[in-house]
Amino acid sequence: MSRSPEIQAAAVRLFYEHGYNACSMKDIARVVGMTPPSLYNYIDSKQKLLRDIMFEGIGLLTADFDSAVAKSDDVIEQLRLAAEALTWHNIHRQTQAYVNTVEIPSLEEPARSQLIQRRRAYVRRWASLIERGVAEGVVTAPEPMLIAFNIVDLIAGLARWYQPTGRWSEDALIEHYGQLALHMLQCRQLVRQHGNI
């Protein structure tokens, strides 16, 4: 049985706690109870490990978005569901989500440019949804791509500070950020139906 998932999970935790540059393959080997030479049977390098973590992360993020918006045909509901899915992602995959944001500069080329391109493609999914809302007259967003970046960056901040034992429960945060995204987009239909959120 491959120990690659265990090694990747240990690397994510170490990168989250100490930063990529402060960790060595020796540190990762120690956490998983292996010798450094044995570790190289599963992974080529620390940089390859970081690439795997980062590209898996953006793949999961995109899949979460697609799954969320597929649950409804209503654009406002899709926007809310997408925001809730992004909130869930940053809570349940907190360490990886954090690493995926702060360690982009640690990626070497061409992986860094490829990852940035995939992250922008993810934000374009948001922008396309917002543009549809504008076209339908239910969303106000003069700059859809800019507000898409705003929403994604705002919710991504959860990975930096969320604590399971903190003041706000997971359910409360998911609801909060779902509604906040709609407020940022001035979703008229929502205001008409529910008044102030």
C-alpha positions in Angstrom: 0.0 0.0 0.0 1.4 3.4 -1.0 2.3 5.8 1.8 2.1 8.8 -0.6 -1.2 10.2 0.9 0.3 10.0 4.4 3.4 11.7 3.3 1.4 14.5 1.5 -0.8 15.0 4.6 2.3 15.3 6.8 3.9 17.8 4.3 0.7 19.9 4.3 0.7 20.1 8.1 4.3 21.0 8.3 4.1 23.7 5.5 1.0 25.1 7.3 2.7 25.2 10.7 6.2 26.2 9.7 6.2 27.3 6.1 7.6 25.5 3.0 11.1 27.0 3.2 11.5 26.1 6.9 10.8 22.4 6.4 13.1 19.8 5.0 12.5 16.3 3.6 14.1 15.1 6.9 11.4 16.8 8.8 8.7 15.2 6.7 10.4 11.8 7.0 10.5 12.1 10.8 6.8 12.9 11.0 5.8 9.8 9.0 8.4 7.6 10.8 10.6 7.0 7.8 14.3 7.6 7.0 14.9 10.4 4.4 16.3 7.9 1.9 13.1 5.8 2.2 11.0 8.9 1.6 12.5 9.3 -1.8 10.9 6.0 -2.8 7.6 7.8 -2.7 8.4 11.4 -3.7 11.0 12.9 -6.0 11.6 16.1 -4.1 10.1 18.6 -1.7 9.2 20.9 -4.7 7.3 18.0 -6.4 5.5 17.5 -3.2 4.5 21.1 -3.1 3.3 21.0 -6.7 1.2 17.9 -6.0 -0.4 19.7 -3.0 -1.1 22.9 -4.8 -2.6 21.3 -7.9 -4.7 18.9 -5.9 -6.0 21.9 -4.0 -7.1 23.9 -7.0 -8.7 20.8 -8.5 -10.8 20.3 -5.3 -11.7 23.9 -5.2 -13.0 23.8 -8.8 -14.8 20.6 -8.3 -16.5 22.0 -5.2 -17.7 25.1 -7.2 -19.0 23.0 -10.1 -20.8 20.6 -7.7 -22.4 23.5 -5.9 -23.7 25.4 -8.9 -25.1 22.2 -10.4 -27.7 22.0 -7.6 -29.7 24.9 -9.0 -30.6 26.8 -12.2 -31.3 30.1 -10.4 -28.2 32.3 -10.6 -28.7 33.9 -7.2 -29.0 30.5 -5.6 -26.0 29.3 -7.5 -24.0 32.3 -6.2 -25.0 31.6 -2.6 -24.2 27.9 -3.0 -20.8 28.7 -4.5 -20.0 31.0 -1.6 -21.1 28.3 0.9 -19.0 25.7 -0.9 -15.9 27.9 -0.8 -16.5 28.5 2.9 -16.8 24.8 3.5 -13.6 24.2 1.5 -11.6 26.7 3.7 -13.0 25.2 6.9 -12.7 21.5 6.1 -9.5 21.7 4.1 -8.0 24.6 6.1 -4.4 23.5 6.1 -4.3 22.8 2.4 -6.3 25.9 1.6 -3.8 28.0 3.6 -0.8 26.4 2.0 -2.4 26.8 -1.5 -2.6 30.6 -1.0 0.6 31.6 0.9 3.1 29.2 -0.7 2.5 30.2 -4.4 5.8 32.2 -4.4 7.6 29.0 -3.3 6.5 27.1 -6.5 9.2 27.0 -9.2 8.4 27.7 -12.8 6.6 26.6 -14.9 4.4 25.2 -12.1 3.8 28.6 -10.6 2.5 30.1 -13.8 0.4 27.0 -14.4 -1.1 27.2 -11.0 -1.9 30.9 -11.2 -3.6 30.2 -14.6 -5.8 27.6 -13.0 -6.6 29.8 -10.1 -7.6 32.6 -12.5 -9.8 30.1 -14.4 -11.5 29.3 -11.1 -12.2 33.0 -10.5 -13.5 33.3 -14.1 -16.1 30.7 -13.2 -17.3 33.1 -10.5 -17.2 36.0 -12.9 -19.2 34.2 -15.6 -21.9 33.5 -13.0 -21.9 37.1 -11.9 -22.1 38.3 -15.5 -25.2 36.1 -16.0 -26.8 37.6 -12.9 -26.1 41.1 -14.3 -27.6 40.1 -17.7 -30.7 38.8 -15.9 -31.0 42.1 -14.0 -30.8 40.6 -10.6 -27.1 41.4 -9.7 -25.3 44.7 -9.6 -21.6 44.3 -10.5 -19.9 46.9 -12.8 -16.7 44.8 -12.7 -17.6 41.1 -12.4 -14.1 39.8 -12.5 -13.0 42.3 -9.8 -15.8 41.4 -7.4 -15.3 37.7 -8.1 -11.7 38.2 -6.9 -13.0 40.1 -3.9 -15.4 37.4 -2.8 -12.9 34.6 -3.3 -10.2 36.4 -1.4 -12.5 37.4 1.4 -13.7 33.8 2.0 -10.1 32.4 1.5 -9.2 34.4 4.6 -11.0 31.9 6.7 -8.1 29.5 6.3 -5.9 31.9 8.2 -8.0 32.4 11.3 -10.8 29.7 11.6 -10.8 27.8 14.8 -13.2 24.9 15.4 -13.5 25.9 19.0 -14.0 29.6 18.2 -17.0 31.8 18.6 -18.7 31.0 15.3 -19.8 27.6 14.4 -19.2 26.0 11.0 -22.9 26.3 10.0 -23.0 30.0 11.1 -20.0 30.8 9.0 -21.3 29.0 5.9 -24.6 30.8 6.1 -22.9 34.2 6.9 -20.5 34.0 3.9 -23.2 32.8 1.6 -25.4 35.8 2.5 -22.4 38.2 2.5 -21.6 37.3 -1.1 -25.1 38.1 -2.2 -25.0 41.4 -0.3 -21.8 42.3 -2.1 -23.5 41.6 -5.4 -26.6 43.6 -4.4 -28.8 40.7 -5.4 -32.2 42.5 -5.9 -34.3 39.3 -5.9 -33.0 38.3 -2.5 -33.7 41.7 -1.0 -37.2 41.7 -2.4 -38.0 38.3 -1.0 -36.3 38.4 2.4 -35.7 42.1 3.3 -32.6 42.7 5.3 -30.4 39.7 5.9 
